[in-house]
Amino acid sequence: MRKRSLAYALAASTLLTATASGHDKVKLAIGQRGNWDTSVSEIGQLAGIFGKHDLELEMIYTNGAGETQQAVISGSVDIGIAAGVMGVLSAYSKGAPVRVIGAETTGANDLYWYVRADSPIKSLKDTDGKTLAYSTNGSSTHGIVTAFMKQYQLKATPTAMGGPAANLTAVMSGQIDVGWAAPPFGLDQLDQKQIRIIATGSDADAFKGQTVRLNIVNADYLRTHQNVVDRYMKAYRETVNFMYTDPNALNIYSDWLKISEAKAKRTRDEFFPRSAIEPDKIVGLDTIVKDAVALKFTAAELTKPQLDDLIRIPPR
């Protein structure tokens, strides 16, 4: 406890110094509060890492990537965290002022689709005439459900249901048949056998081993604040390293979410290998642009000049 208190005291001191120094403020929209991958900015701020880079983050949480992306496009926030890759390609292809500054998550095994324990549904192939949830239009869950529909030739009804909490309520009350979640949400219900997983994001061939979510920035903000974005990504990379090498990261994460350290560690170690949240490479891009057409997110494959314009990951 004394070690943790000291860690927090140091982080708080760093953060107070950053605020007092008038550091650059950056507004973020972040999808799904509490997922390990979406917590980089929160953990980094609490640990004082972003303050070291002369940044103060103002974070709002959304119900999904569609809301996050729209906030970036409208300019109401500067940076969006965890935007679905298909939604981003779609928005850019239609002229939206959005640019990519990093991969957010590669691989989709953290996302899972589940039913009530007593449901007759055993697999995705049993969902004809049933409701199949995703978060918001343009999100990674929307892209994966779209891929499920095509790959398995489903006759389910895709339904936007927002975040994991709303999904659980709807599933348990019978309002929808199949909900979605990501750890740590739902781990208790799974352990207590109240719900049962029928699919994960990796069951969608179009998303297996590929980058599924991105960090994005408003194009006008990037043009006028390149130095701020560069510093944000330096702090982001430093925080990712902290999250996998320093035990205090699990302390910060568990205290913030009010969950046990054991659950925090399980969330990280079982569902998010470090490679999953490294921001510097978008994996499978050649396939992603083809899948975007096949899944009807874009009318044509983005060209290399378009991709060069869209993807602006700052150098290390």
N, C-alpha and C positions, 0 to 999 in steps of 0.2 A: 504493500500500500504506500509506504514511504517513497519507494522508487517511482511509482506511478504519479504520486503527488508532485514529486520533483520534476518529472517529465512535463506535467501539465503546467507547472509554474513557469518553466522555461519557455514553453510554447506560448503561454499567455503573455509573458513578458515580451517575447518577440512580436506577437500580434499587436500589443498595445503600442510598441515602438513604431511599428509599421503604420498604424492608424494615425499616431501623433505626427508622423513625418509627412503626412499628406501624400501617401503613395497613390499610384494610379488605381482608380476603381474600375472594375470590370464586372458587367452584369452578365450572369449566366442563367440559362434555362436548362434544367437537367431532368431527363425522363426517369421516372420510377425511383423515388427517394429510398435509399437504403440498400439497393443492390450493390454488391462489392465493386463491380466495374464502374458504376455511376458515382461512387463515393470518393474518387480520387481527389477532386477539388475540395470536398468537405474535409477529408482527412488531412490533406496538405495544408489547408488553412488552419485547422486546429493545431497542427504540429508546428506551425510557424514557417513552413517552407515557402509559401507564396509571399509572405511578408519579407523574407530574405531577398526576394526578387522584386521588391518595391511594388507589390500588388496587394490590393484589398478586394476580395471577391464578394459580390452581392448575388446570392443564389436563390432562385425560385425553382420549385419542383412541379413538374407537369404529370399528367396522366399517361403520357406516352410521347413517342417521337414525333407524331404528327403535330401535336401542340408545341413541342420544342422547336421544330423546324419553322412553324408559322411565326413564332415569336422572333426568331432570327431574321426571317424574310421581312417582317414588318419593321424591324429595327427597334423593337421594344426591348430587346436584349442584344448584347454584342456577340456572345458565343453560345452555341448550343451543344450539349453533351448527350451522346447516345442517340443520334438521329439514324433512322433506318437507311441502309445503303440504297435500297430501291427507291425510297421516297426522295432521297437527295438527288439521285440521277434524274428522276422524273421532274423534280422542281427545276433543276438546272436546265434540262432540255426545253423547258417552257419559258426560259428567260428569267427565272427568279434570281435575285442577287445573293447567292449563296456560294461559299467556297469551303473546301475541306482542308482542315489544318491537322488532321491526324486520324488514324484508325482508333476506334474506341473499344470494340470487341471483335475478336476473330474466333470463329467457331460459334455454335449455337447450342451446345449441350446444357448450358445453364437454363435455357428456356424449356418449360415443360407444360404439357397439356394433360389435364386430369379430369376425373369424374368422381362423383360421390361413390363411396365404397360399395353401396348396394345397387349401383347402376348396372343395367344389362350390357352396357357398352364395354367391350373388351379391347377394341383397337379402333383406329381411324376408319377402317372399312365398315364399322358398325354405325356410322354417323349419318347415314342417309335420312333426310328429313329432320335432322337434329341441329341444334344451334352450336356453332363452333366459334369460340371467342378469340378476339385479338384486342390490342389496346386501342390504338387510334389509326386512322388512315395514314399511310406513309411510314408506319413504324416497322421495326424488324419483325414483330409478331404478325403484322399485316402481310408482309412479304412472305413469311414462312407459311401462314395459313393459305395464302394464294398458291404457293408451291405445293402444299398438301393437296389442294383441290385438283390441281392439274396432274400431279404425279400419281395419285391414287384414284383419279376420276371420281371424286366424291360428289355426292348430291346433298351435302350439308348446307346450312345457311350461315355463312360467315357473319359475325356480329361484333361491332365495336363495343367493348365493355369497360374501357378504362384500365385502371391499375389492378394489382393483385387483390387488394382488399375488397373492391367492388365485385370482382370475379368470384371470390370465395363465398360472399354473401349470396350471390345469384345462383351459384351451383348448389349450395346447401339448402336453399329455399326452393329449388326446382325451377327458377326463372330461366336458366340456360342449362344446357346439357353438358357441355365441355368448356371448362375454364382454363385459363393459363396463369402461370406464375413463374417466379424465379427466386432462388434462395437469397436470403434466409427465409423469405416468406413461404409458408406452407410446410416447412420441415416438421413442425410439431404435429400438424394434422396428418402428415404422411406417417410419422412414427406411431401415432395413435390409431392408425388405420381408419381414419375418417374419410380420406380421399385416396385415390389410386391413379398413378400415372399411366396414360395410354400412349403417349408419344413425347419425344423431345425434338428440339430444333434440328438436331443432327439427323433425324429421320427424313428431313427434306433434302433430297440430293442436291438441289440448287444452292444450299447454304452450308453443306458439309465442308468443314475445314477452311471456309472462306471468311473474309471480313464481313460482318453483318451489321455493325453499327459504326458510325463516324462521329468525329467532333467537327463542328462546322462553325463558320463565322459569317457575319453579314459582310458582303463584298465591299460596301462603302466604308465600313469600320476598318476592314483590313487595309484598304488603301490609305486611310488617314492615321492608322494606329499600328503599323507593321511592327514597330519596336515593342509595343505592349504585347502583341500576339506572340512575338518571338520569346519574350520573357515568360509569358504564360506557359508556353510549351516546354521551356527549360524547367520551370517549376513542376510542371505536370510529370515530366520524365523523372525528375528527382523524387517525386512523391511515389511513383510506381515502384522505384527501387526501394524506398523506405517501407512500403507496404509488404514487401517480400523478404526484407532483411532485418528489420527492427521489430522486436516483440511489442514495442509501444504502439505500433500501428494497430494491432489487434485490440489493445487496451482502448485506444481512442475510438475505434469503430464500434466496439461492443458498448462502451459507455454512451456514445452518441445515440445508438439505436435502442439502448436499454435491453440488450440481450446478453446471454452468457458469453464468456470468452470461448468456451467450447463450441458454441454454435457459430461464433464468428470464424473460428479456425476451420470448422467443418465447411462452412460456406466457401472460404478461400481455397482450401486444399482439395476439396472434392469436385468443385465446379469451375474454378478459375486458375488454371496454371498461369504462371507469369506471362508466358507467350501470348495468352489470350488478350491481355490488355496492354501489350506494348504498342505504342502509338505510331511508330515510324514507317510501317509498311502496310499497305493495303494488299491483302493476300487474295489471289485469284481474280484480279481485276479483268483480265481478258475474258474469263468465263462470266463474270458478273455483268458486263455490258451486254453480253449475248442473252443471259437469263432475263435481264431487264426488258428486252424486247419480247422474249417468249412469254413472259408473265404479264405483258402489256403495261409495263410502267413507263416505257419509252417507245416512241414510234419507230426509231431506228437506233442502231448502235452509235454511241458517242464516238467521235473520231479522236485520234491522238491529239490534235491541237485543242479540241474541246476538253479532253481529259487533263491536258497540261494546264489549261486555264482554270479548270475546276479544282484540281488537287494542288494545294499550296502548303504542303507540310514544311514548316521551318526547319532548316538544317540544325543538326545537333551542335 
